Amino acid sequence: MRFRIVAFAALIVALGASSPATRAADAPPQHHVRGTVSAIKGNTLTVATAGGPVVVTLGAKTGYAGVVPAAASDITPGTFIGAANVPGNGPARALEVVVFPKALAGTGEGDYAWDLPAGGGHMSAMTNGTVAAPKMSSMTNATVSHVANGATKTVTLSYKGGSKVISISDNTPIVRFVPATKATLVPGAHVVTFPPNSAASFVVIGEKGVVPPM
């Protein structure tokens, strides 16, 4: 099943929080609504969040996507992924990874500020790019780095205007997008809306109990 053209266009707008290939420090992050569906009536979605209920309007052009579990083995050279991460000295630490289907490769490409809590007062960034092939002369460019616990994978994400090295640990949530519709929204489902509430352009829905990690 393919994503509908309308949904595909909406996702490009929704996940492209800033211009492609912009740096994380260039603009403040958008605020996203994250929580559990408590009610849905017509075009009104009520989301129970950590800060209380939030009402989200669903418009005719709102797109939908589900997320299901994926694995580190799905992250291979040439794969387009999105990774919320914490920049720092050395590789950025991945907070989550989303594997995009080929039909959505290039969506939201770039490196920009994100609002996923990173802990310790750190600001997070979202980096969407293509996993680079390993260089023969380097073991730090899109290769698996087996540290003491054998649990870290280090990749280089390439996007227009730059690249970023990101480390993915064994406890980093990894999901992939699958097609969904408004009917996928049911009470109890975990969701993330883009942008926050007024006429959402896109809604990401966790399927089978999955919590969208972005």
KELO-883805 format. One line per 5 residues: number of its first residue (from 1); for each residue x, y, z of N, C-alpha, C, CB. Coordinates in nm, 3 decimals, always signed. Glycine has a CB too. Example, Ala and Ser with C-alpha at 12.3 -4.5 7.8 and 13.67 -1.06 7.14 Angstrom:
# KELO-883805
1 = +1.319 -0.569 +0.780 +1.230 -0.450 +0.780 +1.320 -0.330 +0.780 +1.131 -0.447 +0.905; +1.285 -0.225 +0.708 +1.367 -0.106 +0.714 +1.290 +0.003 +0.787 +1.408 -0.060 +0.572
//
This chain:
# KELO-883805
1 = +0.084 -0.119 +0.000 +0.000 +0.000 +0.000 +0.089 +0.125 +0.000 -0.096 +0.000 +0.123; +0.057 +0.219 -0.087 +0.134 +0.342 -0.093 +0.068 +0.452 -0.010 +0.150 +0.388 -0.237; +0.152 +0.544 +0.038 +0.096 +0.662 +0.103 +0.021 +0.742 -0.002 +0.209 +0.749 +0.171; -0.094 +0.796 +0.034 -0.166 +0.880 -0.060 -0.087 +1.006 -0.088 -0.305 +0.915 -0.006; -0.108 +1.062 -0.209 -0.035 +1.182 -0.249 -0.057 +1.296 -0.151 -0.076 +1.224 -0.389
6 = -0.181 +1.312 -0.105 -0.211 +1.421 -0.012 -0.134 +1.401 +0.118 -0.363 +1.428 +0.017; -0.135 +1.278 +0.168 -0.064 +1.249 +0.292 +0.085 +1.271 +0.275 -0.092 +1.106 +0.339; +0.138 +1.231 +0.160 +0.281 +1.248 +0.133 +0.318 +1.395 +0.135 +0.318 +1.185 -0.002; +0.238 +1.478 +0.069 +0.266 +1.622 +0.067 +0.256 +1.682 +0.206 +0.169 +1.694 -0.028; +0.157 +1.637 +0.283 +0.141 +1.689 +0.419 +0.259 +1.654 +0.506 +0.012 +1.636 +0.482
11 = +0.311 +1.532 +0.489 +0.425 +1.491 +0.571 +0.548 +1.573 +0.540 +0.454 +1.344 +0.550; +0.569 +1.606 +0.413 +0.683 +1.689 +0.376 +0.675 +1.824 +0.446 +0.688 +1.708 +0.223; +0.555 +1.883 +0.448 +0.538 +2.013 +0.514 +0.553 +1.999 +0.664 +0.400 +2.072 +0.480; +0.493 +1.894 +0.720 +0.491 +1.878 +0.865 +0.627 +1.849 +0.924 +0.398 +1.769 +0.903; +0.703 +1.761 +0.860 +0.832 +1.725 +0.916 +0.943 +1.819 +0.874 +0.868 +1.585 +0.875
16 = +0.917 +1.901 +0.774 +1.016 +2.000 +0.735 +1.001 +2.122 +0.823 +1.001 +2.039 +0.587; +1.029 +2.105 +0.952 +1.006 +2.210 +1.052 +1.082 +2.337 +1.020 +1.046 +2.161 +1.188; +1.194 +2.326 +0.951 +1.266 +2.443 +0.903 +1.316 +2.411 +0.764 +1.384 +2.484 +0.998; +1.376 +2.507 +0.699 +1.420 +2.485 +0.563 +1.519 +2.369 +0.557 +1.483 +2.611 +0.506; +1.520 +2.291 +0.445 +1.612 +2.180 +0.431 +1.755 +2.223 +0.457 +1.599 +2.118 +0.294
21 = +1.827 +2.137 +0.528 +1.969 +2.154 +0.554 +2.001 +2.274 +0.642 +2.042 +2.167 +0.425; +1.902 +2.327 +0.715 +1.932 +2.435 +0.807 +1.997 +2.378 +0.932 +1.805 +2.515 +0.843; +2.076 +2.459 +1.000 +2.141 +2.415 +1.120 +2.047 +2.424 +1.240 +2.267 +2.497 +1.144; +2.070 +2.340 +1.340 +1.980 +2.333 +1.454 +1.969 +2.465 +1.528 +2.025 +2.226 +1.550; +2.074 +2.545 +1.528 +2.073 +2.669 +1.607 +2.007 +2.785 +1.534 +2.213 +2.707 +1.644
26 = +1.967 +2.765 +1.409 +1.917 +2.877 +1.330 +1.774 +2.918 +1.363 +1.925 +2.843 +1.186; +1.696 +2.829 +1.421 +1.556 +2.861 +1.447 +1.508 +2.782 +1.568 +1.468 +2.830 +1.323; +1.411 +2.838 +1.643 +1.358 +2.764 +1.758 +1.275 +2.646 +1.709 +1.272 +2.857 +1.848; +1.263 +2.540 +1.790 +1.186 +2.423 +1.747 +1.037 +2.448 +1.752 +1.220 +2.304 +1.833; +0.964 +2.377 +1.665 +0.819 +2.379 +1.675 +0.779 +2.299 +1.799 +0.753 +2.320 +1.545
31 = +0.662 +2.331 +1.851 +0.609 +2.254 +1.963 +0.511 +2.152 +1.908 +0.539 +2.347 +2.069; +0.529 +2.027 +1.948 +0.441 +1.920 +1.904 +0.358 +1.869 +2.021 +0.521 +1.806 +1.841; +0.238 +1.824 +1.992 +0.152 +1.765 +2.095 +0.180 +1.615 +2.099 +0.000 +1.795 +2.068; +0.219 +1.566 +2.215 +0.248 +1.424 +2.234 +0.161 +1.371 +2.346 +0.399 +1.402 +2.266; +0.092 +1.262 +2.321 +0.008 +1.206 +2.426 -0.077 +1.091 +2.377 -0.080 +1.313 +2.483
36 = -0.186 +1.066 +2.447 -0.275 +0.954 +2.419 -0.412 +1.006 +2.380 -0.285 +0.860 +2.540; -0.470 +0.948 +2.277 -0.604 +0.989 +2.234 -0.704 +0.953 +2.343 -0.642 +0.921 +2.098; -0.774 +1.055 +2.394 -0.877 +1.030 +2.494 -1.016 +1.033 +2.433 -0.868 +1.131 +2.608; -1.030 +1.107 +2.320 -1.160 +1.114 +2.253 -1.141 +1.164 +2.111 -1.259 +1.205 +2.330; -1.229 +1.120 +2.023 -1.232 +1.171 +1.887 -1.377 +1.182 +1.843 -1.150 +1.080 +1.789
41 = -1.414 +1.304 +1.802 -1.552 +1.329 +1.763 -1.550 +1.419 +1.640 -1.633 +1.394 +1.880; -1.594 +1.364 +1.529 -1.590 +1.441 +1.404 -1.448 +1.479 +1.370 -1.677 +1.567 +1.416; -1.423 +1.607 +1.358 -1.289 +1.656 +1.326 -1.216 +1.711 +1.449 -1.297 +1.763 +1.219; -1.260 +1.669 +1.567 -1.197 +1.715 +1.690 -1.132 +1.597 +1.762 -1.300 +1.785 +1.782; -1.003 +1.611 +1.787 -0.927 +1.507 +1.855 -0.881 +1.562 +1.990 -0.805 +1.461 +1.768
46 = -0.910 +1.490 +2.096 -0.863 +1.530 +2.229 -0.748 +1.439 +2.270 -0.979 +1.524 +2.333; -0.636 +1.503 +2.303 -0.515 +1.428 +2.338 -0.482 +1.454 +2.485 -0.395 +1.467 +2.245; -0.468 +1.347 +2.561 -0.425 +1.359 +2.700 -0.273 +1.367 +2.702 -0.477 +1.237 +2.786; -0.221 +1.482 +2.746 -0.076 +1.504 +2.749 -0.030 +1.517 +2.894 -0.037 +1.629 +2.668; +0.101 +1.523 +2.913 +0.156 +1.538 +3.047 +0.111 +1.668 +3.111 +0.307 +1.532 +3.044
51 = +0.076 +1.768 +3.028 +0.034 +1.897 +3.080 -0.117 +1.915 +3.084 +0.094 +2.005 +2.999; -0.192 +1.809 +3.053 -0.337 +1.818 +3.051 -0.393 +1.794 +2.913 -0.381 +1.952 +3.100; -0.525 +1.791 +2.898 -0.587 +1.763 +2.768 -0.564 +1.876 +2.668 -0.737 +1.740 +2.785; -0.540 +1.838 +2.543 -0.523 +1.935 +2.434 -0.617 +1.896 +2.321 -0.373 +1.940 +2.384; -0.690 +1.993 +2.269 -0.783 +1.968 +2.159 -0.713 +1.997 +2.027 -0.912 +2.054 +2.174
56 = -0.717 +1.901 +1.937 -0.652 +1.913 +1.806 -0.759 +1.908 +1.698 -0.547 +1.799 +1.785; -0.751 +2.002 +1.605 -0.845 +2.005 +1.493 -0.789 +1.927 +1.376 -0.875 +2.151 +1.451; -0.871 +1.839 +1.319 -0.832 +1.761 +1.203 -0.900 +1.819 +1.080 -0.869 +1.611 +1.222; -0.819 +1.862 +0.983 -0.875 +1.923 +0.863 -0.882 +1.826 +0.746 -0.794 +2.043 +0.824; -0.939 +1.873 +0.637 -0.953 +1.790 +0.517 -0.817 +1.750 +0.461 -1.034 +1.863 +0.410
61 = -0.714 +1.833 +0.486 -0.582 +1.805 +0.432 -0.488 +1.740 +0.533 -0.521 +1.931 +0.380; -0.539 +1.707 +0.651 -0.456 +1.641 +0.751 -0.412 +1.505 +0.700 -0.530 +1.628 +0.886; -0.283 +1.475 +0.710 -0.231 +1.345 +0.670 -0.208 +1.258 +0.792 -0.101 +1.361 +0.591; -0.199 +1.128 +0.770 -0.182 +1.034 +0.880 -0.076 +0.930 +0.845 -0.316 +0.965 +0.913; +0.000 +0.891 +0.945 +0.097 +0.782 +0.929 +0.104 +0.705 +1.058 +0.237 +0.835 +0.889
66 = +0.121 +0.574 +1.046 +0.141 +0.492 +1.164 +0.289 +0.467 +1.185 +0.064 +0.359 +1.153; +0.327 +0.429 +1.306 +0.464 +0.385 +1.331 +0.459 +0.249 +1.399 +0.540 +0.488 +1.419; +0.549 +0.162 +1.354 +0.561 +0.028 +1.409 +0.708 +0.003 +1.441 +0.506 -0.080 +1.309; +0.738 -0.096 +1.523 +0.878 -0.119 +1.559 +0.966 -0.151 +1.439 +0.886 -0.231 +1.658; +1.090 -0.104 +1.446 +1.193 -0.138 +1.347 +1.316 -0.179 +1.427 +1.224 -0.017 +1.249
71 = +1.424 -0.211 +1.356 +1.544 -0.259 +1.423 +1.668 -0.190 +1.366 +1.557 -0.412 +1.408; +1.777 -0.198 +1.440 +1.902 -0.138 +1.395 +1.946 -0.197 +1.262 +2.012 -0.158 +1.501; +1.908 -0.322 +1.237 +1.946 -0.386 +1.111 +1.877 -0.323 +0.991 +1.912 -0.534 +1.116; +1.771 -0.242 +1.016 +1.702 -0.172 +0.908 +1.776 -0.046 +0.865 +1.560 -0.137 +0.950; +1.876 -0.006 +0.943 +1.952 +0.116 +0.914 +2.077 +0.077 +0.837 +1.989 +0.193 +1.046
76 = +2.070 +0.086 +0.706 +2.178 +0.044 +0.619 +2.216 +0.157 +0.524 +2.138 -0.083 +0.539; +2.335 +0.152 +0.463 +2.373 +0.257 +0.368 +2.267 +0.278 +0.261 +2.507 +0.222 +0.303; +2.233 +0.405 +0.238 +2.131 +0.439 +0.140 +1.992 +0.456 +0.198 +2.127 +0.336 +0.034; +1.973 +0.414 +0.324 +1.843 +0.430 +0.389 +1.825 +0.574 +0.434 +1.830 +0.333 +0.509; +1.706 +0.629 +0.414 +1.676 +0.764 +0.461 +1.609 +0.752 +0.597 +1.583 +0.842 +0.360
81 = +1.668 +0.818 +0.698 +1.614 +0.811 +0.833 +1.605 +0.950 +0.894 +1.701 +0.719 +0.921; +1.527 +0.961 +1.001 +1.522 +1.081 +1.082 +1.566 +1.043 +1.222 +1.380 +1.146 +1.081; +1.650 +1.125 +1.283 +1.698 +1.093 +1.417 +1.695 +1.217 +1.505 +1.840 +1.035 +1.412; +1.610 +1.215 +1.607 +1.618 +1.319 +1.709 +1.744 +1.289 +1.789 +1.489 +1.324 +1.802; +1.824 +1.391 +1.817 +1.953 +1.365 +1.877 +1.999 +1.481 +1.965 +2.056 +1.337 +1.769
86 = +2.100 +1.453 +2.046 +2.159 +1.554 +2.133 +2.300 +1.581 +2.084 +2.157 +1.509 +2.283; +2.324 +1.697 +2.022 +2.459 +1.730 +1.975 +2.554 +1.745 +2.092 +2.457 +1.858 +1.891; +2.681 +1.718 +2.066 +2.782 +1.734 +2.170 +2.919 +1.713 +2.112 +2.757 +1.636 +2.286; +3.017 +1.694 +2.197 +3.151 +1.664 +2.150 +3.153 +1.521 +2.097 +3.256 +1.683 +2.263; +3.197 +1.504 +1.974 +3.193 +1.373 +1.912 +3.057 +1.347 +1.849 +3.227 +1.265 +2.014
91 = +3.024 +1.221 +1.825 +2.895 +1.188 +1.762 +2.778 +1.237 +1.846 +2.884 +1.038 +1.739; +2.672 +1.284 +1.780 +2.550 +1.322 +1.850 +2.481 +1.195 +1.901 +2.454 +1.404 +1.758; +2.417 +1.204 +2.016 +2.351 +1.088 +2.076 +2.206 +1.080 +2.029 +2.358 +1.094 +2.231; +2.169 +0.971 +1.963 +2.033 +0.956 +1.913 +1.935 +0.935 +2.027 +2.025 +0.839 +1.814; +1.824 +1.009 +2.025 +1.714 +0.989 +2.119 +1.611 +0.893 +2.062 +1.649 +1.123 +2.154
96 = +1.600 +0.892 +1.931 +1.508 +0.803 +1.860 +1.546 +0.803 +1.713 +1.360 +0.846 +1.879; +1.500 +0.702 +1.641 +1.526 +0.693 +1.498 +1.397 +0.650 +1.428 +1.641 +0.593 +1.468; +1.365 +0.718 +1.317 +1.252 +0.680 +1.233 +1.305 +0.641 +1.097 +1.147 +0.796 +1.222; +1.273 +0.521 +1.051 +1.313 +0.474 +0.920 +1.203 +0.508 +0.820 +1.343 +0.321 +0.921; +1.237 +0.585 +0.717 +1.139 +0.626 +0.617 +1.129 +0.524 +0.504 +1.174 +0.764 +0.560
101 = +1.008 +0.501 +0.452 +0.996 +0.418 +0.331 +1.055 +0.493 +0.213 +0.848 +0.379 +0.304; +1.090 +0.421 +0.108 +1.153 +0.484 -0.009 +1.068 +0.596 -0.066 +1.180 +0.380 -0.116; +0.936 +0.581 -0.058 +0.846 +0.682 -0.114 +0.857 +0.815 -0.042 +0.703 +0.634 -0.107; +0.908 +0.814 +0.081 +0.919 +0.937 +0.159 +1.063 +0.982 +0.178 +0.855 +0.918 +0.294; +1.156 +0.922 +0.105 +1.296 +0.963 +0.114 +1.310 +1.111 +0.079 +1.385 +0.877 +0.021
106 = +1.383 +1.186 +0.160 +1.400 +1.330 +0.138 +1.307 +1.415 +0.220 +1.381 +1.362 -0.005; +1.210 +1.353 +0.289 +1.115 +1.429 +0.370 +1.185 +1.502 +0.485 +1.007 +1.337 +0.425; +1.163 +1.634 +0.494 +1.219 +1.712 +0.603 +1.371 +1.707 +0.610 +1.163 +1.664 +0.732; +1.435 +1.688 +0.497 +1.581 +1.672 +0.496 +1.652 +1.792 +0.558 +1.630 +1.651 +0.354; +1.751 +1.765 +0.643 +1.827 +1.872 +0.704 +1.854 +1.847 +0.851 +1.756 +2.002 +0.688
111 = +1.902 +1.949 +0.919 +1.939 +1.942 +1.060 +1.883 +2.066 +1.127 +2.094 +1.930 +1.080; +1.786 +2.049 +1.217 +1.719 +2.165 +1.275 +1.677 +2.138 +1.419 +1.598 +2.203 +1.191; +1.642 +2.244 +1.489 +1.602 +2.232 +1.629 +1.476 +2.148 +1.643 +1.580 +2.371 +1.690; +1.469 +2.075 +1.756 +1.354 +1.988 +1.783 +1.314 +2.005 +1.928 +1.388 +1.839 +1.752; +1.192 +1.966 +1.964 +1.145 +1.990 +2.101 +1.130 +1.863 +2.183 +1.013 +2.060 +2.097
116 = +1.195 +1.754 +2.141 +1.190 +1.632 +2.221 +1.279 +1.650 +2.344 +1.234 +1.508 +2.137; +1.224 +1.629 +2.465 +1.306 +1.647 +2.585 +1.431 +1.559 +2.581 +1.224 +1.615 +2.711; +1.545 +1.622 +2.609 +1.672 +1.549 +2.602 +1.730 +1.521 +2.739 +1.771 +1.626 +2.520; +1.677 +1.586 +2.844 +1.728 +1.567 +2.980 +1.856 +1.645 +3.005 +1.753 +1.421 +3.005; +1.880 +1.677 +3.129 +2.002 +1.746 +3.166 +2.013 +1.886 +3.111 +2.118 +1.668 +3.122
121 = +1.902 +1.945 +3.073 +1.905 +2.081 +3.020 +1.953 +2.091 +2.877 +1.991 +2.166 +3.106; +1.973 +1.976 +2.810 +2.021 +1.977 +2.673 +1.907 +2.005 +2.575 +2.089 +1.844 +2.639; +1.939 +2.072 +2.465 +1.843 +2.094 +2.356 +1.860 +1.981 +2.254 +1.864 +2.235 +2.290; +1.750 +1.937 +2.197 +1.758 +1.832 +2.096 +1.752 +1.889 +1.955 +1.646 +1.730 +2.116; +1.795 +1.809 +1.859 +1.789 +1.846 +1.719 +1.726 +1.731 +1.643 +1.932 +1.880 +1.662
126 = +1.672 +1.759 +1.525 +1.622 +1.654 +1.437 +1.710 +1.656 +1.313 +1.470 +1.674 +1.400; +1.764 +1.541 +1.278 +1.848 +1.530 +1.159 +1.787 +1.425 +1.067 +1.994 +1.493 +1.197; +1.743 +1.468 +0.949 +1.689 +1.378 +0.849 +1.786 +1.369 +0.732 +1.548 +1.424 +0.801; +1.832 +1.250 +0.704 +1.929 +1.236 +0.596 +1.947 +1.091 +0.555 +2.063 +1.294 +0.637; +2.036 +1.072 +0.460 +2.063 +0.939 +0.405 +2.186 +0.879 +0.473 +2.084 +0.946 +0.251
131 = +2.174 +0.754 +0.515 +2.286 +0.686 +0.578 +2.396 +0.668 +0.474 +2.242 +0.549 +0.637; +2.514 +0.725 +0.504 +2.625 +0.719 +0.410 +2.691 +0.581 +0.413 +2.727 +0.827 +0.442; +2.748 +0.543 +0.299 +2.823 +0.418 +0.293 +2.954 +0.434 +0.369 +2.850 +0.377 +0.146; +3.003 +0.329 +0.429 +3.129 +0.338 +0.505 +3.246 +0.369 +0.414 +3.155 +0.209 +0.581; +3.340 +0.449 +0.464 +3.462 +0.478 +0.390 +3.567 +0.374 +0.425 +3.513 +0.621 +0.421
136 = +3.639 +0.330 +0.325 +3.739 +0.226 +0.347 +3.848 +0.272 +0.443 +3.800 +0.185 +0.215; +3.871 +0.405 +0.445 +3.981 +0.455 +0.527 +3.938 +0.495 +0.668 +4.044 +0.574 +0.459; +3.810 +0.474 +0.700 +3.763 +0.518 +0.831 +3.665 +0.418 +0.889 +3.698 +0.656 +0.821; +3.669 +0.400 +1.019 +3.575 +0.314 +1.089 +3.472 +0.395 +1.165 +3.648 +0.220 +1.184; +3.466 +0.526 +1.139 +3.372 +0.611 +1.212 +3.267 +0.670 +1.121 +3.446 +0.723 +1.284
141 = +3.265 +0.632 +0.997 +3.172 +0.690 +0.901 +3.072 +0.585 +0.857 +3.247 +0.748 +0.780; +2.951 +0.589 +0.916 +2.842 +0.498 +0.881 +2.881 +0.353 +0.899 +2.798 +0.521 +0.738; +2.956 +0.323 +1.003 +2.991 +0.185 +1.032 +2.946 +0.149 +1.172 +3.142 +0.162 +1.016; +2.933 +0.021 +1.197 +2.899 -0.023 +1.332 +3.024 -0.018 +1.417 +2.836 -0.166 +1.331; +3.018 +0.050 +1.530 +3.132 +0.059 +1.620 +3.104 -0.027 +1.742 +3.159 +0.207 +1.661
146 = +3.171 -0.139 +1.755 +3.146 -0.231 +1.866 +3.224 -0.185 +1.989 +3.185 -0.375 +1.827; +3.153 -0.118 +2.078 +3.215 -0.071 +2.202 +3.213 -0.185 +2.303 +3.143 +0.055 +2.258; +3.246 -0.152 +2.427 +3.260 -0.255 +2.530 +3.138 -0.346 +2.540 +3.286 -0.191 +2.664; +3.018 -0.286 +2.532 +2.898 -0.368 +2.546 +2.844 -0.414 +2.411 +2.791 -0.292 +2.621; +2.915 -0.383 +2.305 +2.875 -0.427 +2.172 +2.741 -0.373 +2.129 +2.871 -0.574 +2.166
151 = +2.701 -0.258 +2.180 +2.564 -0.213 +2.161 +2.549 -0.079 +2.094 +2.496 -0.208 +2.291; +2.653 -0.024 +2.033 +2.642 +0.107 +1.971 +2.670 +0.100 +1.821 +2.738 +0.206 +2.037; +2.582 +0.164 +1.745 +2.600 +0.174 +1.601 +2.620 +0.321 +1.568 +2.478 +0.114 +1.523; +2.724 +0.352 +1.494 +2.753 +0.491 +1.458 +2.735 +0.508 +1.308 +2.896 +0.531 +1.501; +2.653 +0.607 +1.271 +2.627 +0.632 +1.129 +2.650 +0.779 +1.096 +2.484 +0.590 +1.092
156 = +2.678 +0.804 +0.970 +2.685 +0.941 +0.920 +2.562 +0.965 +0.834 +2.816 +0.967 +0.839; +2.485 +1.069 +0.869 +2.368 +1.107 +0.789 +2.409 +1.223 +0.699 +2.247 +1.147 +0.881; +2.388 +1.205 +0.570 +2.419 +1.308 +0.472 +2.291 +1.376 +0.426 +2.496 +1.249 +0.351; +2.294 +1.507 +0.422 +2.179 +1.584 +0.374 +2.233 +1.702 +0.294 +2.088 +1.633 +0.493; +2.145 +1.771 +0.224 +2.188 +1.884 +0.141 +2.256 +1.989 +0.228 +2.068 +1.946 +0.065
161 = +2.379 +2.015 +0.199 +2.451 +2.118 +0.272 +2.533 +2.070 +0.389 +2.356 +2.217 +0.319; +2.532 +1.940 +0.420 +2.612 +1.896 +0.532 +2.594 +1.749 +0.566 +2.579 +1.977 +0.651; +2.648 +1.711 +0.680 +2.637 +1.574 +0.729 +2.655 +1.576 +0.880 +2.741 +1.480 +0.660; +2.616 +1.468 +0.945 +2.624 +1.461 +1.090 +2.647 +1.317 +1.133 +2.497 +1.517 +1.157; +2.740 +1.297 +1.227 +2.767 +1.164 +1.280 +2.680 +1.143 +1.404 +2.918 +1.146 +1.314
166 = +2.607 +1.031 +1.406 +2.513 +1.003 +1.514 +2.536 +0.862 +1.567 +2.367 +1.020 +1.466; +2.538 +0.849 +1.700 +2.551 +0.717 +1.762 +2.414 +0.668 +1.807 +2.649 +0.723 +1.882; +2.387 +0.542 +1.780 +2.259 +0.479 +1.812 +2.287 +0.362 +1.905 +2.184 +0.431 +1.682; +2.236 +0.371 +2.027 +2.262 +0.264 +2.125 +2.156 +0.155 +2.116 +2.266 +0.322 +2.268; +2.177 +0.048 +2.191 +2.083 -0.063 +2.185 +1.949 -0.030 +2.246 +2.142 -0.183 +2.255
171 = +1.940 +0.077 +2.328 +1.811 +0.113 +2.387 +1.748 +0.235 +2.321 +1.829 +0.141 +2.535; +1.802 +0.276 +2.206 +1.741 +0.386 +2.130 +1.616 +0.335 +2.060 +1.842 +0.445 +2.026; +1.499 +0.397 +2.081 +1.379 +0.353 +2.011 +1.395 +0.369 +1.860 +1.255 +0.431 +2.060; +1.361 +0.265 +1.785 +1.368 +0.269 +1.639 +1.233 +0.224 +1.584 +1.484 +0.177 +1.584; +1.173 +0.308 +1.500 +1.043 +0.276 +1.441 +1.048 +0.304 +1.291 +0.930 +0.358 +1.507
176 = +0.944 +0.262 +1.222 +0.931 +0.294 +1.079 +0.789 +0.337 +1.050 +0.970 +0.173 +0.991; +0.775 +0.419 +0.947 +0.643 +0.467 +0.907 +0.570 +0.361 +0.826 +0.656 +0.595 +0.826; +0.438 +0.353 +0.848 +0.349 +0.270 +0.767 +0.225 +0.353 +0.734 +0.311 +0.136 +0.841; +0.154 +0.320 +0.627 +0.034 +0.396 +0.592 -0.072 +0.389 +0.702 -0.025 +0.344 +0.461; -0.147 +0.496 +0.718 -0.256 +0.500 +0.816 -0.362 +0.597 +0.764 -0.204 +0.544 +0.958
181 = -0.477 +0.593 +0.827 -0.588 +0.683 +0.792 -0.645 +0.740 +0.921 -0.698 +0.609 +0.709; -0.741 +0.828 +0.905 -0.807 +0.885 +1.023 -0.870 +0.776 +1.107 -0.913 +0.987 +0.980; -0.913 +0.667 +1.043 -0.976 +0.558 +1.117 -0.880 +0.488 +1.212 -1.034 +0.457 +1.019; -0.749 +0.509 +1.191 -0.650 +0.449 +1.280 -0.650 +0.517 +1.417 -0.511 +0.458 +1.218; -0.705 +0.640 +1.421 -0.713 +0.714 +1.547 -0.824 +0.656 +1.634 -0.737 +0.865 +1.522
186 = -0.786 +0.593 +1.743 -0.885 +0.536 +1.835 -0.844 +0.573 +1.977 -0.895 +0.379 +1.818; -0.939 +0.580 +2.069 -0.904 +0.609 +2.208 -0.796 +0.513 +2.259 -1.028 +0.600 +2.297; -0.696 +0.569 +2.325 -0.588 +0.489 +2.377 -0.465 +0.487 +2.289 -0.634 +0.351 +2.398; -0.480 +0.529 +2.163 -0.365 +0.532 +2.073 -0.270 +0.646 +2.110 -0.411 +0.546 +1.927; -0.141 +0.622 +2.100 -0.041 +0.725 +2.126 -0.015 +0.802 +1.998 +0.091 +0.662 +2.180
191 = -0.010 +0.935 +2.011 +0.003 +1.018 +1.891 +0.102 +1.133 +1.911 -0.132 +1.074 +1.851; +0.149 +1.185 +1.799 +0.223 +1.311 +1.794 +0.161 +1.390 +1.681 +0.379 +1.288 +1.772; +0.128 +1.518 +1.707 +0.066 +1.599 +1.602 +0.162 +1.707 +1.554 -0.063 +1.663 +1.654; +0.152 +1.739 +1.427 +0.233 +1.842 +1.360 +0.139 +1.936 +1.288 +0.337 +1.777 +1.261; +0.142 +2.066 +1.307 +0.199 +2.130 +1.426 +0.106 +2.107 +1.544 +0.221 +2.283 +1.403
196 = +0.112 +2.189 +1.650 +0.047 +2.151 +1.775 -0.101 +2.118 +1.771 +0.066 +2.257 +1.868; -0.188 +2.212 +1.741 -0.330 +2.179 +1.757 -0.423 +2.236 +1.651 -0.375 +2.227 +1.889; -0.403 +2.358 +1.605 -0.497 +2.419 +1.513 -0.478 +2.364 +1.372 -0.482 +2.571 +1.513; -0.577 +2.292 +1.322 -0.573 +2.233 +1.188 -0.441 +2.159 +1.165 -0.593 +2.341 +1.081; -0.422 +2.051 +1.237 -0.299 +1.973 +1.227 -0.272 +1.932 +1.083 -0.307 +1.849 +1.316
201 = -0.150 +1.949 +1.038 -0.116 +1.908 +0.901 -0.087 +1.759 +0.896 +0.004 +1.986 +0.850; -0.043 +1.702 +1.010 -0.012 +1.560 +1.011 -0.025 +1.503 +1.151 +0.128 +1.535 +0.956; -0.066 +1.377 +1.158 -0.074 +1.306 +1.285 -0.001 +1.173 +1.271 -0.223 +1.284 +1.329; +0.094 +1.149 +1.359 +0.165 +1.021 +1.364 +0.102 +0.937 +1.475 +0.319 +1.041 +1.388; +0.066 +0.814 +1.442 -0.010 +0.729 +1.533 +0.069 +0.601 +1.563 -0.148 +0.694 +1.472
206 = +0.086 +0.573 +1.690 +0.150 +0.448 +1.729 +0.053 +0.333 +1.711 +0.201 +0.454 +1.874; +0.095 +0.229 +1.641 +0.008 +0.114 +1.621 +0.047 -0.001 +1.713 +0.013 +0.069 +1.475; -0.053 -0.075 +1.755 -0.034 -0.192 +1.843 +0.041 -0.154 +1.972 +0.044 -0.303 +1.768; +0.005 -0.038 +2.027 +0.062 +0.004 +2.154 +0.195 +0.078 +2.145 +0.080 -0.112 +2.239; +0.247 +0.095 +2.024 +0.375 +0.166 +2.008 +0.357 +0.314 +2.041 +0.430 +0.149 +1.864
211 = +0.452 +0.372 +2.113 +0.452 +0.514 +2.143 +0.545 +0.584 +2.043 +0.497 +0.541 +2.292; +0.493 +0.672 +1.957 +0.581 +0.741 +1.862 +0.693 +0.812 +1.939 +0.500 +0.843 +1.775; +0.819 +0.775 +1.918 +0.927 +0.829 +2.001 +0.970 +0.969 +1.963 +1.043 +0.740 +1.993; +0.921 +1.021 +1.849 +0.966 +1.153 +1.807 +0.893 +1.265 +1.881 +0.946 +1.170 +1.658
//
